[in-house]
């Protein structure tokens, strides 16, 4: 069975899949997402995020980075589509239907003549049936853009490398299912520059000029198909799938906020269990233990915050009004920051109550957790 097109995932249970960007969080090497985020997405609890400026920029620059990658690799790059459909996401062949792949491009050997081949489409799309007949696939290509502040870490962040390796194995297994030659490698290509430079790029010539002026850098890496991915990584992820997705059991709780400052673990648990206003349960020993631990942590945080403020004030005393203190071991600076501009809603309400009322809106409901420790009653166990 070859790759299956996913038109619209029916999320929940086996409807959701583990895509390319899921491998890093599941293996704990992604600083922006964790295993609970992936479980939430697979189960259909993840809220759709609006397209951010950075996401829109990446989408806009993808064709330009693809051209740069094609020139650097000396290969022909095409977007991949399933037979008769325009779906970017493909399921893995059996026995891995819970995995999916959506590579940015597929790289093919240049057509050098001598062998009749289906003409390359002008829109740079290649369908799976066409590829299966007479195209020599080299491997998938993952395209990225990154601001100058980002860390490329030599050969690319681990989460990017895992994403690409999953696509390499998908392409390899799919090729074998079509009786085609094996796929042995893939390519990771990233255009990195300052935010304003990336924003100024409108054409591939703009990007070439930035590269010529050394105002941008094109990272190009080739990765061979690694058997460790199938021998060790996939079994770990399959075990996670069986333990948490098949049983619809939330994975271990985490306390990390995402890059937007949102507790996605709390969101997933609230969506999974729902909110039952009239439901009450007995607080067993485990809940008592967690409540006591929570109070200990809360008290420790408050004490540490007080300690930090005290130390800050001791530093101010030592500085005695100086704005900078330096030594070979430390640098301490104090600066005055202008306050942020804010909208004075109270002033508008006083000046124009009707307009104030017209634009008032209620925010989304949110959960409040209160924990109160009680002294055990005499004679109670």
N, C-alpha and C positions, 0 to 999 in steps of 0.2 A: 504494500500500500504506500503510495507516495505522499507528498506533502498535501495537506488539506487546506483549502482556503477558509479563513475565518471571516465571514461577512460581518457578523455582529455576535459577540460572545454572549451567551446566556449565562451571566455570572452566577456563581454559587455552585459548590460541589465541583464536579468535573467540567462544568461549563467554562470557568475561568482557567487561565493557563499561566505558566511560569514563562515570561518573556525574557528577552535579552537583558533588560535592565534589572531583572529580579535576582540574578545570580550573585551580584555583589552584596546586596543587603542580606541575602540568605546566608552568605558565608562571612558576614560581619566585616566587610572591607569597604563599605560605603558610608560616608559620614553624613549623608543626607536622609537615608532611609534605613529601616531595619526589618527584621523578619515579620513583625506585627503589621507593618505597612503592606508587605506583600500578601499576607494572609487576608488583610482587609480588602485589598483589590481583588484577589481571587474569589473571595466570598461575595463580592458585589457591594461592600460597605463603603468603599472609598468614594469620597465626594469629588466630582469632576472639578478640576481647578481651571480657572480662566487662564488664557494664554498670557504669559508674562512678556515683558519687553525682551528679556534674554531669549526666551523660547522663540518669539517671533523673529528675532534676529538670526537665530540658528536656522530656522526654516528658510528665511530669505537668502541666506548665504550658502545653503547646501549645494545648489547647482554650481556655484562658483568654486567652492572647495572641491567638488567633483571634477571640474575641469582641471584644476591644479593637480589633483591626485592622478588623473589620467596622464598628464604630461610627465609627472614625476615617476610613475610606475611603468610607462610605456605600454599600457594595456588599454583595452576598450571597456569603458564602464557603462553599465545599463541599469536602469531600475527594473526590478523583477515583479512580474505579475503572474497570477495563476491563470490557468486555461480559461479563456472566455470571460474572465472577470478582471476587475481592477481592484484587487485586494492586496495590500502590502504585507499583511500578516499571514504567515503560513504555519500550520501545525507540523510538528516533527512526524516522521514516519513511525509506524509501530516498532517497538513497544513503548513509545514515549508520546502518546497523544496529549499528555498534560503539559508538554512544552511547546512553545511557539517561537517563531523567528521573524524578524522584520528588518533585514539588513538594508542599509541605505542604498547600496549598489552591489552588483555582481561584476567581477572583472573577468574578461575573456581575452584569449590570445588574439592579437591583431590578425585580420584576414589578409594573408600574404598572396592570395591567388593560387591557382593550380587545382583547387578543389571547389566544386560548386557549393555555394552556401546560400541559405536564405538571406535575402537582402536585409541590411540593418535598417530598422525603422527610423524615420526622421525624428520622432519624438523621444528617442532614446529609451524606449520601453521594450523589454523582451518578455515574451510569454513562456511559460514553462514547457509547453509542447514544442515550441520552436527550439528552445534551448536543448531539449532532449534529443533532437534529431541531428543537428550538424554544427553545434557551437561547442568550442573547447573551453569549458569553464576552468578558470584558475582558482578563484575563491571569492568570498564575500569581502566587501569593503565597508568599514564603519567610518563615517565622516563627522568631525567635531569642529567646533569653534571654541576658543577659550580666551578670556581677557588676560592681560599681562599679569594681573594679580594672581591668577590661577597657577597651581603647581603641576607641571607636566610629569615630574618625578622620573626623569630619565627615559623610560619607555612607555609612559602613559600610566594614569592611575589604575590600580588593580581592578576596580569595578569596570573600567572600559575594556581591559584585557579579557576579563571573564565574559563580558558581553560579546566581544568578537569571537572568543573561543567557542561559545555556544552556537554562534552562527556558522563557524567553520564545520562543526560536527553536524549541524543540521544539513548544510549543503552536501557534506560527504555522504551521510546516510541517505539523503534523498537521491543523490546521484547513483548510489548503489542500487536503490529500489528501481531505477530506470535503466539498469544495466549500462551505465555510463562509467567512464574512468573515475577513480577516486579523486576527491578534492583534498589537497595536502596542505593548504595554507590560507591565510587571509591577511587583510591589510588594515591598519589603523592610521588614519591621516587627520591631522588637526592643524587649523590655521589659528595662530595665537598672536594677538596684538593688543594695544591699548583699546579701551572701550570706545573712545572717540574715533580711533582709526577703523575699527570694525564697523562702526556706524556709518563711516564715510564711504565704504565700499559699495558701489552700485554695479560694477561690471568686473569681469575677470581681469581686465587690463588694470583696473584700480588695484586689485589685489597683487598683480604682478609688480606694479610700481612700488607698492609698500615693501614687497619682498626684496626688490632691487635696492631700495634705500635702507634695507635692514631695519625697517620700522615694523616688520612682522616676521614671523618664523613659521615655516611649514614643517611640522613633525611628520615623518613618514616611517612607519615600522611594518615589517613583515613578520608574521607569527606562523610557525609550523603547527600543524594539527598535533595536539599533545594527548597521548593516550591516558595520561593521568586524569584528564577531565572525565573520561568515561569510566575509568577504573576506580576513582576515589570521589570525585565531586558529584557525579550523577547519583551514585548510591546514597550519599548523604542527603541530597535534595529529595530523592524518592522516599527516603525514610521520613523526612519532614512532611512531605505531602501525605503519606499514609497516616501519620500520627495526628496531623492537625487539620488537613483539608478534608480527607475522607470521613473523619469522625466529627467534623465541624466543631472542633475543640480549639479555643484560642491558644496560641503559643504563649510562652512565659511573658509576663508583663514587663514593660520597660518604662523608664521615666524620662526618656530623651525627647525634647521638643524638636520638630522639624525646622527647616530653614526659615519658615514663616512664623515660628514661635507657637506652633499648634501642637497640642498633645494628641497625636494621631492614635496612640494606643487607647486613650480614654474614649475617643470618638468611635473606634472600632468596637470596643466592649459595650458602649452604650447602644450602638446599632445592633449588635448581636443579641444582647439580653433584653433590650427594650427598657421601658420605664413603666413600672406597675405601681401606681400611687397607693393602692390599697394593700399591696402585698408586704408582709412583714415575716421575717424568719427569726429563729433563735440564734443568738450570737454564740457560737460554739467556741471551743478553746483556740482554734486557729484564728478566728476573727479577733478574739481577745488579745492574742499574741501580736497580731498585726497592728491593732489599735494602740497597744502599749509601745510597740516599736515606732509607730508614727509619732507619738507624743515625744519620745526620746529624741527623734530626729528633729522635730520642730523646735524643741528646747535647745538642742545643740546649734541649730541654724541661728536662732535668735542670739545665743551667746557669742557665736563667731562673728555675727554682724556687729555686735557691740564691741568686740575686741578689735575689729578692723577700724571702726570709727575712732576708738581710743588711740590706736597706733597712728592713724592718719593725723590726729591732732598732735600727737607727740612729734611727728615729723614736721608739722607746721611750726611747732615751738623751736625745733632745732634750726629750721630754715630762717627763722626770725625775719620774715619778710622777703627773703631772697626768692627769686623765681626759678633758679636752677642750681643744682648741686651735682657735681660729677667727680668720679674717681675711676681708676682702672676697673673697679668691680661693680659700679652702679652708676646710673644716671636718674636723677629725680627732677622732674619739672612740674611747675604749677602754672596754669594759665587761666585767664578769664574768658569764658565762652558766652557769647551773646545768647539771650533767651530766644526760644522759638516763637515765631508768630503763631497766634491761635485766634480762632473765631470766638468772639465774646457773645455767647448765646444769651446771657442774662441781660446784656445791654440792648440787644435786638428785641427781647421780650418786653423790656420796659418801654422802648421807643415805638415798637410796632407789634403789638400782641397778635394781631390777625395773621401777619406774615410769618411770625414765629410759629404759630399753631399750624399753619398750612404746611410748613416744611418739617414738622416733627414726625419722626417715625420710630417705631419700636424695634429694637434689635432682636436677634434670634434668642430663643430661650437657652439657658445654659444650666449645667448641673452644679449644685453646691453640696459639698460633703462636709459634715460636721461630726466630729468624734469627741465624745465626752466620756472620760474615765470615771467610774463610780467606785466608791468604797463598798466592798462587799458587806451585805447585811449580816448581822450576828447570826451564826448558825447556818448561813448559806455556804454551799460547797463551791 
